[in-house]
Amino acid sequence: MKTVLTSIKLFLFMTILTGLLYPLFITGIAKVFFSEKAGGSMIKQNGIIIGSELIGQNFSEPQYFWPRPSATNYNAMPSGGSNLGPTSAELKKEIENRRKQLISANGGNENIPADLLFGSASGLDPDISPQAARYQVDRILAARDLDHSLKTLLLNLIDEHIERPDLGVLGEPRINVLKLNLALDSLLKVRK
Amino acid sequence: MSVHDFAQLIIYIVVLVLLAPPLGQYMADIFGGRRTFLHPAVGWLESALNRLCGINTDEEMGWKKYSMALVWFNILGFAAVIVLQLLQKWLPLNPQKLGNVPPALAFNTAVSFMTNTNWQSYAGETTLSYLTQMLGLTVQNFLSAATGMAVILALIRGIIRKTALTIGNFWVDLTRSVIYILLPLSLILALILVGQGVVQTFAPAIKAVGVEGTIQEIPLGPVASQVAIKQLGTNGGGFFNANSAHPFENPTALSNFAESLAILLISAALVFAFGIMANARKHAAIIFVVMLLMFAAGLTLSLYSEYSYNPSLGVQTNLEGKEMRFGVTNSILWSVVTTDASNGSVDAMHSSLSPLSGGIAMFNIMLGEIIFGGVGAGMYGMLLFVLLTVFLAGLMVGRTPEYLGKKIEAREVQMAILAILGTNALIMIGSAVACVLPAALASLANKGPHGLSEILYAFTSAAGNNGSAFAGLNANTDFYNIALGLSMLIGRFVVIIPSLAIAGSLAAKKYSPPSTGTFATDNITFAVILAATILIVGALTFFPALSLGPIIEHFLMRAGAIF
């Protein structure tokens, strides 16, 4: 009986300590020192939240850089991948469809980077590879009725937005699609 | 693979090997009752808890009393998580106004978090309120890990005590694990994670109006505090459905490194703590080397498989279910780390890995998660194999085996076998039943051998208390919620209770000094026999099932088949 009583008391205090005080303490520190990050790294435009820097969102209009395919179509409620296996006929068909669509949307260019063919794990991957961004430049120029001489401008914009591996070695070089598209819009606005 | 890929792997291994010994020393100091640098800061918390709960730190428990305390404490954890889920609609901190969780799912989740499995049949962001996540799941993340640590401490005392009736005090072991080890490390990791962009807030989900005008609802929550302990405590249950692949749980390659390191850190350190406490440093170092080599072997095979051409899909690089910030190498590293430990969080979807990479993940769990393994659980699981090895070596020379000065007799071997075969039987029986039930087969997302792998993985993950999944399987059905819930429950205690029984039985024995005939446990011969024992038990039990799942899928993939 004493065992049960001690159990109950210790469990209650442990719950308060690890389930209440600990998360509250972290929340407090986060609020003071990392307010924006703790709140989801949201990006605002004219006072409206247009998304999170960390959460991928869908772009399907030809004048924007497109993100990776997503099993949830960038719906974050809930997140998740396709979970299709390495011998899945369904996955094979999806890849074929994506390949066809990308080739026809990008002027017949068959050199498609792998990340544009495969869906991410979270369905919310905010990044694409630098190659995947470069692959889409011609389409964007055409869709925005821009002269082909501006291609270098866009390629430079892509290069500026490559995020290098952390500490020079961890992770892969990548480009945040939302940030790149916002930069693209503002760059072209300035030029007009 | 490039130099860059190898560099990342080497950095991971070097940092792990450098951090484990000092942390092990620190843990040995804590559990040995010595004063450490943290005592001035949090020592008062331990005394306060002891006073408030009426814990007498000098009181000693026999193995039965120790087990009873452990079981009661776990029952309370189970009850708290289930009640929070069944009532969350009416409780505070539920900004998304999520409804109560259905009973079968609530049962599954409560067992899952109590047993350090953290299998998830639900999607966190659309199922559980902030209160349930915090007060239910975060708490169990701490307490189930501390429970694991208490068991290994009891087992170590069984080894070092002579003709003793007791194996320690469960309350003291549990409290110290939380206050001096899990909580301080979680504070550090949580703050690192917030600094990288992991969210930590009580604000409700935000509706963003995207650049193209699409509305996207973005979930938030007290995530960093939960993710930190989910990794350190080898729990693995994600705040969100995509687990550590979700950008809000794991936003950068740096957060990925810190989290994957945290998964193995405490378990690796515990090997050294064991060596210090049992006064068998060289023996512990040999065990560490065996673990490290098995880890490296699994990693090598998994990387080789994932980097090979896939004729079925006709692609060289399969990025399905992987995130760009991590890439292939980090995704594979994580899949090996998380299944060597009993963690089970994922940063890439295991179901979409190449057949052998997914198979390695499964096999790691089948071996009993003793390659570093879960917090506490990895080390006591490994010691069961050590006992078995010593016993087999004794059989070969026809002499009663000894281990660290204790005779190993029928009872210890029976208990070790019960624990090892108990989990293995659960996996095989559970999978076999699911394979013939139409209701269970209806949950499969993939056809062909991959379908069998989904079922096999689910029962392996549950019985082994891992929690990762071939997540195409729709496990949120009454059958899977209950069958997997029971697997987790039995899989946890069929190892813990025999381990404590061994602790009690060893403690009662007198010291048998080593003689010339004693089988040495601190040399290469022992390392080889230990590794062979682990692999033979695992392979003999699971090879037939694995050959029908991942292995045949590998060969069919090589022939270009699709299902």
Interface residues (C-beta under 8 A of the other chain):
Chain A: T3 V4 L5 T6 S7 I8 K9 L10 F11 F13 M14 T15 L17 T18 G19 L20 Y22 P23 F25 I26 T27 I29 A30 K31 F33 F34 K37 A38 G39 G40 S41 M42 I48 I49 I50 G51 S52 E53 L54 I55 G56 Q57 N58 F59 S60 E61 Y64 R68 Y74 N75 A76 M77 P78 S79 G80 G81 S82 N83 L84 G85 P86 T87 S88 A89 L91 K92 I95 A114 D115 L117 F118 G119 S120 A121 S122 G123 L124 D125 P126 D127 I128 S129 P165 D166 L167 V169 L170 G171 E172 R174 L178 N181 L182 D185
Chain B: H4 A7 Q8 I11 L45 L49 L52 C53 G54 I55 K65 M68 A69 W72 F73 L76 G77 A80 A123 G124 E125 T126 M134 L135 G136 T138 V139 N141 F142 L143 W171 L174 T175 V178 L183 S186 L187 A190 L191 V194 G195 Q196 G197 V198 V199 Q200 T201 F202 A203 A205 I206 K207 A208 V209 G210 V211 E212 T214 Q216 E217 I218 P219 L220 P222 A224 S225 Q226 I229 F240 N241 A242 A245 H246 P247 F248 P251 T252 A253 L254 N256 F257 N310 S312 L313 G314 V315 Q316 T317 N318 L319 E320 G321 K322 E323 M324 R325 F326 G327 N330 S331 V346 D347 A348 M349 S351 S352 L353 S354 P355 G358 A445 N446 K447 G448 P449 H450 S453 F470 A471 G472 E553 L556 M557 A561 I562 F563
